[in-house]
Amino acid sequence: MIATKPLSELLSTLLERRTFGRRPADGRRIKEDCQKLLAERAEITGLQLASDIFGQYHALSDAERVAFFEFLNEDLDIDPTLIATLAKAYGETPSPENYRALSRAGEPARQRLFRRLNEAPGATAEIVAMRQHLLGLLKDHPDLARTDHDFRHLLRSWFNRGFLVMQQITWDSPATILEKIIAYEAVHEIRNWDDLRRRLQPQDRRCFAFFHPSMPTEPLIFVEVALTKGIPNSIQALLADDRHPMNSADADTAVFYSISNCQSGLAGVSFGNSLIKQVARDLSRDLPKLKTFVTLSPIPGFCRWLKSEGKEKEDAEPAKLEQLAAKYLLTAKDAHGRPIDPVARFHLGNGAQVHAVHHGADISKRGQDQSASMMVNYLYDLARISQNAVQFSQHGDIAASAAVKSLVKRA
């Protein structure tokens, strides 16, 4: 078994979570309390202020919430004139004192506010939720992207891989976590508890998730794994209700068939790369017969691309759809020269190879509407993923099997 700390130990962390109830508030008071928190030096008073601010935030109306983010964006922004003056002084005299002054001026007061807020027990989850609200406002209020930049900067630091704990989710895991696995599954719907049990309990199935100590009951991302003989070409067969589980010790292939990000407030904070690679390393250590690590992934932008090319999925034979899917994955690029398919972008950026495409692999309504029932295997060759990732990030090179390249030529 993979050696990780039990969930019970994680759940008993000293970083207790606190529910911040609604507090009577108006838009002016919460701003005043934020300014007080920035000036407060006493720890106990600061913790109480932070708790009060979260309680008031919960009570804000939609319009008041926009005004609050505008306050963060404008009133707690950097002072460019001061920075220019301090930068000139540091350029003339690069002393430690001038460096400290310039560094402090270059950090917006809102970043210091977020750090002070985060000192309250359970505050990290509140800040993640706050950013989720902000992301929903950016389309209509694009200037607030400055504040989002600071949220993202701090969250990337707080959720650094070194702080994350990988846990195996089993049928014996706490119900509160199992319920969230059902709710957060974003690729292949978990219909009910029996469906969940079929994904967790058999010995040829695994599920792993990243947790953060300050959010011990909230998975950040999880991956579902099937242990098989050979590379599968259909999600229906992989998840069939009446399938016969195999002995995990006999498996030669680990299939990552579903990867779900759970916290929309952490958009832009990448976990999937580290999770897949750690799971692959640990499984290969614990199950020596495992030699192949692949995904069975959707191709969510394929049908949209077909229409943009003037083609209809109904008009193409299965063999032709496979050729077009291969062409889409290897040649369809955005303005920055990256694959337009988000799933392809993710796995190729991790160092995977486009290994094979399969027609009829996902006959669900979503599978047919988004990808004409096509799915793709991305191969994680542990000896080549670093090289592939470098070639992709630096040169845009897409690693692909000879079979997939041949399909593109025929397309």
N, C-alpha and C positions, 0 to 999 in steps of 0.2 A: 504494500500500500504506500501511497505517497505520504511522506512524513510532513505533516502540518499540525499546527496547534489545533486542538478541538474547538469547535464553535462555542462550546460552553465557556471556555477560557476567554475567548474573544468577547463574548457577551457580558462577562463579568468585569470588563475593563474598568479601571478607576476613572476613566474619562466618561463619567455618567452623562446620559442625555437628559435634557430638561425640556419640558413643553412650555413654550412661552405663550401664555394666554393673551387675549385681546386686552388692551388697556385703553381707557378713554384718551383720545388724542385729537389734535388738529394739526394741520400741516406746519404751523409755525412752531409748536412745542417740540416736535421731533427734531427739527433743525437746530433749535436751541440746545437740546440735550446732546446732539452730536458734537456741537461746538464745546459743550462742557466736558464731554468725554475726552476730546482731544487735549483739553487743558488739564484734566484731572490726573493727579499723580498717585493718590491713595488707591491701593489695589481694591479694597473692599468697596469703596464708593464707586470705582470704575466698573466693577462687576455689576453692581446694582443699576448703574446708568445703562450699561449694555443690555441688561435684561429688560429694563423699561423701554428702551428704543425698539427692541424686537417686538414687545407687546404692542407698542403704538403702531409699528409698521403693519402688523396684522390687521389693525382696525382702519387703515387708510382706505379711502375709496379709490377707484381707478384713477380719477383725475388727480387726487392727492398723491397717489403713488408716482404718477408722471412728474408732478412738481417736486417730489422728494428726489427722484433721480436727476432732475435738472439742477437741483441744489448741489448734489454731489458733483455734477458735471461742471458747473460754473463757479460756485462759491468755493469749492475745495480743489480747484484746479491749480496747476503750476503758475508761477508769475514769470512770464518770458523775459520781462525787462530785468528783473532781479537776476535771473539765470545768466543773461548776457553780461551783466556787470560782474558777477562772480566768476564767470568763465574767463573774462578778460583778466581779472585779478589772478586767477590760478595760472593762466598762460604766462603771465609776467613773473609770478612767484609761486611755483608748484609746491607749496608747503603743506604739511599735513592739515593745518588749520584751514587753509583755503580749500583743500580738497574736501574736507568734511562739510564746509559751508556749501560748496557747490553740489555735493551729493544730496544734502538735505533739501536744498531748493529744487533739485531735479525730481524729487519724489512728491507726487501730488498728496495733499493732506488727506484725500479720500483713501489712499492706500494705508496711511497710518490709522485712519478710522476703522477700516476693515480689520486690521490686526488687533486693535483694541476691542472691537466687538467680538472677535474670535476667542478672546480670553475667557468669555463666559462659558460654563459647561453646556455642551450640546449646541454651541453656536455655529459650528461648522456646517451642519445640515441646514441651518437657517440661512446662512450666507449662500449656500448652493441654491436654495429655493429662491432667494432674492435675485440671484443672477438669472435664474430661469424666467422670472417675471420680466427682467430687463430685456432678455433676448426677444421676448414677445412684443416689445415696444420699438425695436430698432428699425423696423420697416417704415413706421410712421415718424420716428424721431431719430434719424440717422446720426445726428450730432452726439447722441448718447453713446456712440461707439467708443468714445474716449474713455468713458467710465467702464465700459465692458472690457476694454484693453487691460485696465488695472485689475478687474475681477479675474480675468483669464491669467494674467501674470502671477497673481498670488495663488490661485487655485492650482496652477501647474507646479508651483513650489510646494504647497501643502500636500498635494496628491502625488508627489514624486514617488517613483517605483520603490525607493527604499523604505517608504512608510506603509506600503501596502502589504496585506497578508493574503496569501492564496489559501483557500479552503476548498475541500471537496464537499459538494452538496450531495447528501444521500437521503434515502427515504426516511432515515432516522433523524435528520436535521430538524431544528425547531420549526413548528408550524408557521410561525410568523415569517420565516425566511422562505419556506416552501410556497406560501401564498404569493410572495413577491416574485418568485421564479415564474409562477403561472402568469402573473399580471404583466411582468416585464418582457416575456418572450415576444420577440419582434419579428421572427422569421417564419416559424412554423407553429401556429397556434396550439397551445396546450388546452384541450377541450374541457378536461375535468381532472379529478384526482386520480382516476384510474389511468388516464393518459400520462399524467406526471409520473406515476409509479412505474409505468413501462419504460420511462426514460431514465429512471434513477436506480431501480431495484435490481434488474438483471445484472449478472456479473460481466456482461459484455457491453455495459453502458456506463458512462461516467459524466459528471458535471462538475465544473470547477468555476470558482468565482473569486474576484478580488474584493476585499473589504478594507476599509480604513478604520483604525482604532477609534476615531471620534464619531464614526457612523456604523457601529458594530452590527446593526440589524438591517443595514441597507446595502445590498450588493451593488457594486459599481459597474461591473460587467461580468457576464458569465458565458462559458462556452460548453456546449453539449457535444459529447464524443461517443461515437459508435466504434466498437472493436469488431473487425470483420476479417474475412479471408478474401483478399482481392479488393479492388477499387470499385465501389458501387456506382451505378449509373441511374439510380432512381430513388427519390425520397420516399415514394410510396412503399417500396420494398423495405427500405431501411426502417420505416416507422409503422409497418403493418401491425395491426392489433393481434393477429394470429401467428406472428413469426415465432420461430423456435430459437431461444437464446443459445449461444455457443459458449464453450469454455474459454474464458478470457486468455488463458495460457496458450491456446491454440491460434490466437489471432496473429496475423502478420501485417495488418493495416489499422491505423487509427484515423477515423474520419471525423473532422470537425464540421458538423452539419448545421450548427446554429450558433451564432455569436450575437449577443444582445447587450447593447449599452443601456444602462438602467436609469441614469441620472441626466436628464436633459440640461440641467444647470451646469453640467461639466462638459458640455460640447466644446470641442477643441482641446480637451485634455485627453491624450491618447493612452489607452490601457491595453488595447487588443494585441498589439505587437508583442509586448512583454508576456501577456497571458498565454498566447498560443505557443511561444517559444519555450516558456517554462513547463507547460503541460507536456509538450513533445519531449523535452529532455527528461522529465521525471518518468513519463510512461516508458520511454525506451530503457531507462534504468531498471524499472520494476518488471517489465515484460520483455525479456531479451529477444523473443521471436518477432517483435514489432520492427519492421524494416521500412515501412512506407507510412508517410504522414501526409494526408490530403484533406481538402475540403470537399463538400458537395454544396456548391453555392448557387444562389439565384443570380440572374442577370437582369437586374431591375430596369435598366434603361433600354433594353433591346427593342421592344415594340415601338417605343417613342422614336428611336433612331430609324427603324424600318420605315415609319411613316415619313420621316424627314428625307429619306432616300427615295420616296415615291413608291414604296413596296408595301404590300399587305400580307400579313402572315397567312391568311387563308389561301392566298394564291400560290404559295410555295410548298413544294414537297419536303418531307422531313430531311432528306439529304441536303437539299438546297438551304434549308433553315440552319442546319449545322454549319454549312460553309459561310453563310452570312453572319452567324453568331461568332465564328472564329474571326472573320474580318472585322466585325464590330469591336471585339475585345482587343485586337492587335493594332487596329489602325484608326479607330474613331477617337479623336483627341479634342480637348478644349483649347481655349485661346492661349493657355500656358503650356501647351504641348503635353498635357497629362491625359490619360484615358478618361473619357467622359463617364464611364460606368463607375459609380462610387465604390462598389464592392471590389471591382478589379483594381481600382486605385489603392484600396486598403491592402489587399493581399500582395500585389506587386511591390508596393512600398515596403512591405515586410520581408521581401526577398523570395516570394513564392514564384512558381512557374505555371503558366497556363498549360495544363496537361491534357485535358480532353473535354469535349462538349457533347451533350447528350440531348436528343430530342425526346419528348414525352417523359422527361425526368420529374416534372412537377405539373400534375394535371389539375391542381387546385385552381379556383377562380383567379386568385392573385397570380399564380404561376402562369396562367394562360394570358391574363390581361397585361402583365408586365414583360414577360419574357417568352411568350409563345410556347410555353411548357419546357423551355430549354433550361438546362443547368450546366455548370462547369466544375470540373475538378481543378483546384489549384494545388500543385505539389510543393510540399515543404521538404526539400532535400537539405538535411541539416548540415551537410558538408559544403553547400553552395549558397545558402540563404544570405550570408553576409556579402558575398561577391555580387549576387543578383541585386541586392538592395542598393549597393553602391552604384552599379551600372544604371539602375533605374533612376536613382535620385540625381546623379551627375550628368547622365547622357540621355535619359528617357528610354533606354533600351529595355524591351520587354522580353523576358525569358519565356520561351515557349517550346513545346515538344515538336519533333519533326512532323508528327501527325497533324497537329494544329496548323503548323505552317503550310502543310500541303493543302489543307482545307481552304486556307486563305488564297492560295494560288488558283484553286479551282473556282473560287467565288467570283 
